[in-house]
């Protein structure tokens, strides 16, 4: 029969393994940080490189039913998501040296980045937003 100290050690190891597993599988969630930056700037001159840490030099907005993700990236993304799977979410793909290094997916609601097809953009691109509907910011970059 296991002692309480053995159970505590096993529980600690399990929690650590789960946290490591979750961090390895999850992509950064920037929805809240991006929304805060947009609201603080009243939608003007928002830069993702001021919000998102990491080693990336460009980004691409991927919208539902987007057939040209690899073409706009300029390289083949082997793990590209099925953009036909859902019309409720949009994704920002972060790229460094022709490799996808991270993604952040979020639902439409507070932020709408899919107001048009955009090319792969440098990290210092200034995004502009308008708020035509209460509490929904639309990208105009």
Beta strands, then each sheet from edge to edge (+ up, - down):
strand 1: 46-47
strand 2: 58-62
strand 3: 89-96
strand 4: 99-107
strand 5: 111-112
strand 6: 121-122
strand 7: 126-127
strand 8: 129-133
strand 9: 136-139
sheet 1: 1+ 7-
sheet 2: 4+ 3- 2+ 6-
sheet 3: 5+ 9+ 8-
end
